[in-house]
Amino acid sequence: MNNIMSVDLEDYFCDLPFSSWPNYTSRVIQTTEMLLELLRKYNVTATFFTLGYIADQYPELIEKIVSLGHEIASHGYSHHDLRKISDEVLEDELKKSVASLEKISNEKVQGFRAPFFSISKHNLDKFNIIKKYFKYDSSIFPVKTPLYGIPDAPRFPYYFSSETPLESNPDGDLLEIPPATLKIPVYGNIPIAGGFHFRFLPIFLIKYGINKLNKSGQSAMCYIHPKDLDKNMPIINSYSWHYYYNLKNAKSKFESILKNFKFCSVREMYSL
């Protein structure tokens, strides 16, 4: 059964304020090249949720990703937390992002993922803007963490209208594809899709979770950042410990997932 592999294409310093980014030396080309080689090795095509800034800085990288058959989607332009920006700033971010990505990729950009999974119950109205530009979204993480999540949101892909983003509506105008979770009685949903949780959780638990989803007829939406594979990621003093936890073993864990499960892009999964 096919699952979905996605990449949040950003540099290691992109969680910092946008104005500070020029102060850091980029590593996105070398880390993305490492990632692309692993995807090639296991014949995986992925959806790259890409920052417009990265596309503008490294258009040749985007061209290579497209040439290898991967899908380009949007991750905004400058990695803003949607909980902290106005509707006007969000609209500008999406316009700039889509313009950059479509110009360089020469393809229609159809999907979006909010930086930091920053859709909460308090800013669901952002979908009134998001739906203007995209056919699908992957921003609602049905978990409870200190940083993000809507724990009672649907766990599996569903269409919704922007008036009721947490309710399935077959006639809705936007497809939501939540990142993969493992539901544990009493405790709730555990995030097994990627990022820090991928580095933190034992590999057997991640595999168990994906297998359980597949056996129930559901695909797992997984994700990775290029920086997750960078065991030499530079230290940023304002970053907390979880940015660096278990980077040394992340590549082998990721390769094990690619080896044991089938993956494709959102575009392929839904014939977009």
N, C-alpha and C positions, 0 to 999 in steps of 0.2 A: 504493500500500500504506500502511495506517495504521501510524504509530509512536505511542509513548506520550509525552506531555508531562506532566511533573510539576513541582511548585513546592515548595520547602522554605520554608514560610511562617514566617519569623522576622524579628527586627529586626537591624540591623547590629551591635548590642552583645551579641547572644545567645551568642557564643562565650566571653564573660566569665563569671565566677562569678555565679550567680543572685542572690546578695545584693547585687551591685553594680548591677543593672539599673535601679533607681529613680534612679540618679545621672545617667542619660542621657536626652536628649530623643528621643522616638520619631520615626522617619521611615517606619514600616511602612505607614501609610495612603497616603501620597503615592507611595511606590515601588510598592505593590501596585496602586494605581489606574493607574499607568503600564503595568504589566504586563497588567492586565485589558483595557486599551484595545488593546494589541497582539494579545492573544488574540482579542478581538472582531473586530478588523480582518481577521484571517485565518481566522475561523470555527473556532477551535480550542477544544475543551474539554479541561481538564486535571485532574489529581489534585493537590490541595493538601495535602501532608503538613504539618499545622499544629500548632504548639505550643499546648497547652492554655492556657498563660499568655496568649498573643496572643488567643485566643478570648475569654477572660474579660475582658481589657482592652478589646477592640474587637469586641463581639458584632455590631455593625451591619456591620462589614467581612465577617465570616463569612456573615451573612445575604445580603449582596450577592453574594458569590462563589457561594453556593448558588442564588440567584435567576437567575444567568447560566448555570446548567447544569453547573457544575463539581462535581467530587467532593471531599468532605472526608475526609481520612485523618489518621492520627496521626503526630506527630513527637516524641512524649513530651510532658511538661508543661513542664519547665524546662531542656531541652536538656542533659541529663547525658550524659557519655561512658559508655557501657555497660561499658567496660573498667575503670572506676574506681568502680563502685557495686555494692552488694550486691543479691542477689535480692529482698530485702524492699523496698529503695528502688525498684528497677525496677518491682515489682508495684504499689507505691503510685503511681508516675509514670504507669503505663498506666491504672490505675483512674481517677485524677483527669483525665487527658487525655480518655479516652473519655467520661466523664460530662459534661465541659464541652462537648466537640464535638457530642455527640449532643443535648444539651439545646438548644444554640443552632441547630444545623443542622436539627434534627428529622429526621435521617436516621441509618441504621445505619452506623457507622464500621467498615470492613472491612479496612483496610490500615495498615501501619506502616513507617516508615523510621527507623532509629536515627540520632540526631545523630552527626555526624562519621563516618558509615558505620562505627560502632564495634563491629562484629562481627568478631572475629578467630578464628584457630584455637584460641585459648586460652579463649574464652568462648562457645563454641557451645551450651553448656547453657542459655544465656539463652532459647533457643527453647522450652524447656519452659514458660516463662512467657508468651512472646509468643503461642504458639499458643492460649492460653486466650482471647485477646481478638480475634484477627484471622484472616482467611481468606488473606491474602497479606502478603508482606514484600518490601522492596526495600532491604536493608541490606548484603548481601554484594557487595562491589565486586571483581571478578576482576582486580585489578591489584596491582602492588607500588609503593607510594609511601612516603615517610618518615612519613606520618601514618596510613595505613590500607591495607586491602586484603588479599585472599587470592588470590594470583596464579594458583593452580591450581584455583580454584573454577570450576564450570560457567559459561560465558559467556551461555547462553541460558535463558529461563524453564523451570522444572522444579518438579515437586512433590517434596517430601521429607517424611520422618518426622523428628521432633525427635531421634531416636536417631542418625540419619545425615544431618546437614544438608548435607553436601557431595556427596551421592549422590542421583541421581534415583530416585524411587520412585513409580510411577503411582498407588499406593494411599496415598500420603502425605497428611498432613492440613494441609499449608501450601504455598502456591505462592510460590516465590522468583522475583523479577523483577530480575535484575542490571542495573545501569546499563550503557549501551552502551560497548563497547570495540572497538578495531581491532587485530587480531592481526598482528604483523609477525614474519616468520621470524627466528630467533636472538634478537631483542630481547625478544619477548613481547607482552603486551597493553598497548595505549596507551589511557588513559581519554579518550573523546571525548564523554562524556554531557553535561557541563555544568560549572558552577562555575568555579574557577580555570582548569581545563584548557580550558574553552570560551573564556575570555578570552586565554589564553596561546597556544594552537595557532592556526595560520593557518586561515582559514575554508575554504580548498579541501580541507584534510586532514579536517576535520570532515565536510564534505559527501561526500567520497570514502568515508569510513568508514560513514556512514549508507547511502549508495548500495550499498556492498558488502554490508552486512547485508541490505538489502531485496532485492537480486538473488539472495541465497542463500535467500530466503524467511523471513528473520528481521526482526522489528520492533526498532527501537531505543528503549530506555528512556532518555529525556533528562530533564534537570532544570535548574532555574534558581532562584536566590534573588532576591527583590525587590532586595536590596542590590547584586546584580551589575549592575543597570541604573542605579545611583545614582552618577553621575560626581562628585557633591558629597558623597559619604559622609564624615562627620566623621573626623578622624584620632584614632585611639586608640593611644597610645604603645606599649602592649604587643602590638599587632598587627604582624605582619611584613609585608614588602613585598608578598607575594602577595595580600593582601587588597585592595590598591589597583591592582594591575597592570592596565593597559589598560581601566579602567572607562569611559574616554571613548569607546571604540569598541564597547563591549559591546552597546548597544541596536541599532546598525545590523547587527552580526553576528547577533544574535538574530532580528531581523526578516528577515534573509536566509534563515535556517533555516526560519522559519515560512512564508516565501513559496515555498520550493522543495520542501517535504515536507508530507505529510499527518500530522496528529496527532489523538489523542483521549485520553480518560482511561483509567485501568486498568479502571474500571467498565464502560465501553463496549467496550473491547477484549475483555474476558472475560465480558461479559453478566452481571455480578454484580448 
